[in-house]
Every structure is written in structure tokens, then in C-alpha cells.
């Protein structure tokens, strides 16, 4: 999967786990907390550097840095900082678990995390999830979702996608014709065909399929899916289409949706900014500005406040 590598958080050149660890400990010790120091350090270190700070806390100070942070911070600011301290796969597994735990399921979070990942990334999440929750991710997903949506997610997490990167123009023509026959060309929709093609084909192959589909039917695959499908399956298929075309535009739109209308979807805002910060948040920022004609930084400043705002803005960066 072709994600552009354009992080906003990079390893700190003059890094010292002991120096950072001692400074953070001092910022949390005694009466009151020095939130700005916590923000300054943790938003400008890479995740692997933060893990080393965590190890220094454990080995040299005999403390758990996440427990200390939780006892000193609160609310959405705490969510951002604790999110930064978790290893990336653990963080996303925690988000998946939260989306399925308790009453009701946040299907949108499942889509955002699972439909945008390569086989390798999904395989890691499957393994980490079972380690963390002593329960297979597939089993938890199956208990919380149903129908063709469940089937699609199951196919994705079993890693059936072809990632050799090979593209087959003749097969793309056949796949486009199969999608057309399963959707627009018949009454009702054969979702199984959509699931099979969208879960098995490489992203490069799907790009070709979408071009063939337009030549064949005269409309885009997005138009067809919007017309033929509904509910969670439509959202999942649309997420795959958008990621095939531009992953950064997909995440930029998600961020905009999280900040649109009344109230802010803080968990989506935090999750994307934290989880993409060392991957492609720089490109997501560019896409956001291109699509919405304003900077991501100004949008986030407008929607958030206090230390929560300062932490997110530090991760996004001014440049």
C-alpha cells in the first residue's frame, strides 16, 4: 500500500532517555503539574524514544510512566499523552477494543483502522490484540458485527489481499465487469462479489479496476457504491476506494468530519493525529489544506482548547 512517508514527529537528535525521564518526573512531582514540559518532551520524541523514556522510568525510577501520567493529567489531554506513550500497534488495538466494548459498536472506527491497512499491518494488529485481550480479534469482530460487513472485515483480517503489487489489465477488465454485473446491471446487489474483489485485490490492481469500471459503465465506482449499497458495508467499501486513490485525502476528510457540525468527535481527532504522526501526517495536512482551503492547525485550534489543544497542535506542527 503506497502511503507517502511524511511524518510530523521525527526522532529527536539530542535524545537522552535519562535526561528526559528525570525532567518528566520533576514535572509531575510535588504540588501541581508542569503540563507544558510534558507536551514539549513527549510530542517531539519518536515513539521508540518515548518507549526508552518509559523503560528508564521503570528501571531507574521504579515507576510506571503511564500510571504517573494518568494520575497527573485528565480528560482529552490525558488521552493524547497516553496515546503517544503506547506502542503504535497497542494504541490501535486499544482503539479497536474500545470500539467494540460495552453496548453498541463504533463501526466507523473499525472501518478507519482495518480498511486502511496492509496485510502486514493487519497481521501485527491481530497478534497484538490477542496478546492484550486474550481473545482473537476475529472472534471479537464476529460477535459485534454482522452480515456482509462482518464478512468483509473477516476477509481483511485474515490477510487475503494480494500484495505482490502485480497488476493484471485483463483481470481488471473482468473484475470491473463482475462489479458492474453485481451492482448496476441487476436488480439488487450481489455484495459477495464486491467483498471478494475489494478484499483480495492489491490496491494497485483496484486502481486499474476503477478505471475500467468508469470506461465500462460511464460512472465512477464511488457513484455506483453510493447508489447500490447502504450502512456499514458502504462505509467500508468507500474507505477502501478512498485509500486506493489517496490515503491522505481519506484521513483529511475523516478529520474534517470529526470537526464539522455541532460538537467535536475528539476520539477520532486524537486517534488520527496520534497514529499518523510518524507516518504521513505531513501529507494529510497538505491534503487538508488543499481540500478545505484552511490549515489543519487552524481548524484544530478552533475546535479544541487548553493543554489538549497545545498537545495536538504540537504534534501537527506549524510548518
For each residue, the residues with C-beta under 8 A, 3 or more apart:
1: 117 118 163 203 243 247
2: 203 204 247
3: 247 248 279 280
4: 247 248 280 283
5: 279 280
6: 280 281 282 283 286
7: 10 277 278 279 280 281 282
8: 277 281 282 285 315 316 317
9: 43 44 45 46 277 278 281 315
10: 7 46 278
11: 15 45 46 48 49
12: 15 44 45 46 49
13:
14:
15: 11 12 20 45 49 52
16: 19 20
17: 20 21 49 52 53 55 56
18: 21 22 56 60
19: 16 22 23
20: 15 16 17 23 24 41 45 49 53 56
21: 17 18 24 25 53 56 57 60 61 65
22: 18 19 25 26
23: 19 20 26 27 37 41
24: 20 21 27 28 37 38 41 42 53 57 65
25: 21 22 28 29 57 61 63 68
26: 22 23 29 34
27: 23 24 33 34 35 37 38
28: 24 25 33 34 38 68 69 72
29: 25 26
30:
31:
32:
33: 27 28 38 72 73
34: 26 27 28 37 38
35: 27 38 39 73 77 307 310
36: 39 40 310
37: 23 24 27 34 40 41
38: 24 27 28 33 34 35 41 42 69 73 81
39: 35 36 42 43 81 307 310 311 314
40: 36 37 43 44 314
41: 20 23 24 37 38 44 45 53
42: 24 38 39 45 50 81 84 85
43: 9 39 40 84 311 314 315
44: 9 12 40 41 314
45: 9 11 12 15 20 41 42 49 50 53
46: 9 10 11 12 49 50 278
47: 50 51 84 87 88 278
48: 11 51 52
49: 11 12 15 17 20 45 46 52 53
50: 42 45 46 47 53 54 84 85
51: 47 48 54 55 87
52: 15 17 48 49 55 56
53: 17 20 21 24 41 45 49 50 56 57 65
54: 50 51 57 58 65 66 85
55: 17 51 52 58 59
56: 17 18 20 21 52 53 59 60 61
57: 21 24 25 53 54 60 61 63 64 65 68
58: 54 55 61 62 63 64 65
59: 55 56
60: 18 21 56 57
61: 21 25 56 57 58
62: 58
63: 25 57 58 67 68
64: 57 58 67 68
65: 21 24 53 54 57 58 68 69 85
66: 54 69 70 82 85 86
67: 63 64 70 71
68: 25 28 57 63 64 65 71 72
69: 28 38 65 66 72 73 78 81 82 85
70: 66 67 73 78 82
71: 67 68
72: 28 33 68 69
73: 33 35 38 69 70 77 78 81 82 307
74: 77 78
75: 78 79 308
76: 79 80 266 270 304 308
77: 35 73 74 80 81 306 307 308 311
78: 69 70 73 74 75 81 82
79: 75 76 82 83 266 267 270
80: 76 77 83 84 270 273 274 308 311 312 315
81: 38 39 42 69 73 77 78 84 85 311
82: 66 69 70 73 78 79 85 86
83: 79 80 86 91 270 271 274 275
84: 42 43 47 50 80 81 274 315
85: 42 50 54 65 66 69 81 82
86: 66 82 83 90 91 94
87: 47 51 90 91
88: 47 91 92 275 278
89: 92 93 124 125 128
90: 86 87 93 94 128 132
91: 83 86 87 88 94 95 274 275
92: 88 89 95 96 113 125 275
93: 89 90 96 97 125 128 129 132 133 137
94: 86 90 91 97 98 132
95: 91 92 98 99 109 113 267 271 275
96: 92 93 99 100 109 110 113 114 125 129 137
97: 93 94 100 101 129 132 133 140
98: 94 95 101 106 109 267
99: 95 96 105 106 107 109 110 113
100: 96 97 105 106 110 140 141 143 144
101: 97 98
102:
103:
104:
105: 99 100 110 144 145
106: 98 99 100 109 110
107: 99 110 111 145 149 232 235
108: 111 112 235 268
109: 95 96 98 99 106 112 113 267 268 271
110: 96 99 100 105 106 107 113 114 141 145 153
111: 107 108 114 115 232 235 236 239
112: 108 109 115 116 239 254 268 271 272
113: 92 95 96 99 109 110 116 117 125
114: 96 110 111 117 122 125 153 156 157
115: 111 112 156 236 239 240 243
116: 112 113 239 243 247 250 251
117: 1 113 114 121 122 125 156
118: 1 121 122 161 163
119: 122 123 159 161 163
120: 123 124 163
121: 117 118 124 125
122: 114 117 118 119 125 126 156 157 159
123: 119 120 126 127 159
124: 89 120 121 127 128
125: 89 92 93 96 113 114 117 121 122 128 129 137 157
126: 122 123 129 130 136 137 138 157
127: 123 124 130 131
128: 89 90 93 124 125 131 132
129: 93 96 97 125 126 132 133 135 136 137 140
130: 126 127 133 134 135 136 137
131: 127 128 134
132: 90 93 94 97 128 129
133: 93 97 129 130 140
134: 130 131
135: 129 130 139 140
136: 126 129 130 139 140
137: 93 96 125 126 129 130 140 141 157
138: 126 141 142 154 157 158
139: 135 136 142 143
140: 97 100 129 133 135 136 137 143 144
141: 100 110 137 138 144 145 150 153 154 157
142: 138 139 145 150 154
143: 100 139 140
144: 100 105 140 141
145: 105 107 110 141 142 149 150 153 232
146: 149 150
147: 150 151 233
148: 151 152 191 192 195 233
149: 107 145 146 152 153 231 232 233 236
150: 141 142 145 146 147 153 154
151: 147 148 154 155 192 195
152: 148 149 155 156 195 198 199 233 236 237
153: 110 114 141 145 149 150 156 157 236
154: 138 141 142 150 151 157 158
155: 151 152 158 160 195 196 199 200
156: 114 115 117 122 152 153 159 160 161 199
157: 114 122 125 126 137 138 141 153 154
158: 138 154 155
159: 119 122 123 156
160: 155 156 199 200
161: 118 119 156 199 200 201 202
162: 166 200 201 202 205
163: 1 118 119 120 202
164: 202
165: 202 204
166: 162 202 204 205
167: 172 202 204 205 208
168: 171 172 205
169: 172 173 208
170: 173 174
171: 168 174 175 205
172: 167 168 169 175 176 205 208 209 211 212
173: 169 170 176 177 212 216
174: 170 171 177 178
175: 171 172 178 179 197 201 205 209 212
176: 172 173 179 180 209 210 212 213 215 216
177: 173 174 180 181 212 216
178: 174 175 181 182 193 197
179: 175 176 182 183 193 194 197 209 213 221 224
180: 176 177 183 184 185 213 216 217 224
181: 177 178 185 186 190 193
182: 178 179 185 186 189 190 191 192 193 194
183: 179 180 186 189 190 194 224 225 227 228
184: 180 217 219 224 227 228
185: 180 181 182
186: 181 182 183 189 190
187:
188:
189: 182 183 186 194 228 229
190: 181 182 183 186 193 194
191: 148 182 194 195 229 233
192: 148 151 182 195 196
193: 178 179 181 182 190 196 197
194: 179 182 183 189 190 191 197 198 225 229 233 237
195: 148 151 152 155 191 192 198 199
196: 155 192 193 199 200
197: 175 178 179 193 194 200 201 206 209
198: 152 194 195 201 206 237 240
199: 152 155 156 160 161 195 196
200: 155 160 161 162 196 197
201: 161 162 175 197 198 205 206 209
202: 161 162 163 164 165 166 167 205 206
203: 1 2 206 207 243 244
204: 2 165 166 167 207 208
205: 162 166 167 168 171 172 175 201 202 208 209
206: 197 198 201 202 203 209 210 240 241 244
207: 203 204 210 211 244 245
208: 167 169 172 204 205 211 212
209: 172 175 176 179 197 201 205 206 212 213 221
210: 176 206 207 213 214 220 221 241 244 245
211: 172 207 208 214 215
212: 172 173 175 176 177 208 209 215 216
213: 176 179 180 209 210 216 217 220 221 224
214: 210 211 217 218 219 220 221
215: 176 211 212
216: 173 176 177 180 212 213
217: 180 184 213 214 224
218: 214
219: 184 214 223 224
220: 210 213 214 223 224
221: 179 209 210 213 214 224 225 241
222: 225 226 238 241
223: 219 220 226 227
224: 179 180 183 184 213 217 219 220 221 227 228
225: 183 194 221 222 228 229 234 237 238 241
226: 222 223 229 234 238
227: 183 184 223 224
228: 183 184 189 224 225
229: 189 191 194 225 226 233 234 237
230: 233 234
231: 149 234 235
232: 107 111 145 149 235 236
233: 147 148 149 152 191 194 229 230 236 237
234: 225 226 229 230 231 237 238
235: 107 108 111 231 232 238 239
236: 111 115 149 152 153 232 233 239 240
237: 152 194 198 225 229 233 234 240 241
238: 222 225 226 234 235 241 242
239: 111 112 115 116 235 236 242 243 250
240: 115 198 206 236 237 243 244
241: 206 210 221 222 225 237 238 244 245
242: 238 239 245 246 247 249 250 253
243: 1 115 116 203 239 240 246 247 250
244: 203 206 207 210 240 241
245: 207 210 241 242 249
246: 242 243 249 250 287
247: 1 2 3 4 116 242 243 250 251 280
248: 3 4 251 252 280 283 284 286 287
249: 242 245 246 252 253 287 291
250: 116 239 242 243 246 247 253 254
251: 116 247 248 254 255 272 276 280 284 287
252: 248 249 255 256 284 287 288 291 292 296
253: 242 249 250 256 257 291
254: 112 250 251 257 258 268 272
255: 251 252 258 259 268 269 272 273 284 288 296 299
256: 252 253 259 260 288 291 292 299
257: 253 254 260 265 268
258: 254 255 264 265 266 268 269 272
259: 255 256 264 265 269 299 300 302 303
260: 256 257
261:
262:
263:
264: 258 259 269 303 304
265: 257 258 259 268 269
266: 76 79 258 269 270 304
267: 79 95 98 109 270 271
268: 108 109 112 254 255 257 258 265 271 272
269: 255 258 259 264 265 266 272 273 300 303 304 312
270: 76 79 80 83 266 267 273 274 312
271: 83 95 109 112 267 268 274 275
272: 112 251 254 255 258 268 269 275 276 284
273: 80 255 269 270 276 277 281 300 312 315 316
274: 80 83 84 91 270 271 277 315
275: 83 88 91 92 95 271 272 279
276: 251 272 273 279 280 281 284
277: 7 8 9 273 274 281 315
278: 7 9 10 46 47 88 281
279: 3 5 7 275 276
280: 3 4 5 6 7 247 248 251 276 283 284
281: 6 7 8 9 273 276 277 278 284 285 315 316
282: 6 7 8 285 286 317
283: 4 6 248 280 286 287
284: 248 251 252 255 272 276 280 281 287 288 296
285: 8 281 282 288 289 295 296 297 316
286: 6 248 282 283 289 290
287: 246 248 249 251 252 283 284 290 291
288: 252 255 256 284 285 291 292 294 295 296 299
289: 285 286 292 293 294 295 296
290: 286 287 293
291: 249 252 253 256 287 288
292: 252 256 288 289 299
293: 289 290
294: 288 289 298 299
295: 285 288 289 298 299
296: 252 255 284 285 288 289 299 300 316
297: 285 300 301 313 316 317 318
298: 294 295 301 302
299: 255 256 259 288 292 294 295 296 302 303
300: 259 269 273 296 297 303 304 309 312 313 316
301: 297 298 304 309 313
302: 259 298 299
303: 259 264 269 299 300
304: 76 264 266 269 300 301 308 309 312
305: 308 309
306: 77 309 310
307: 35 39 73 77 310 311
308: 75 76 77 80 304 305 311 312
309: 300 301 304 305 306 312 313
310: 35 36 39 306 307 313 314
311: 39 43 77 80 81 307 308 314 315
312: 80 269 270 273 300 304 308 309 315 316
313: 297 300 301 309 310 316
314: 39 40 43 44 310 311 317
315: 8 9 43 80 84 273 274 277 281 311 312
316: 8 273 281 285 296 297 300 312 313
317: 8 282 297 314
318: 297
319:
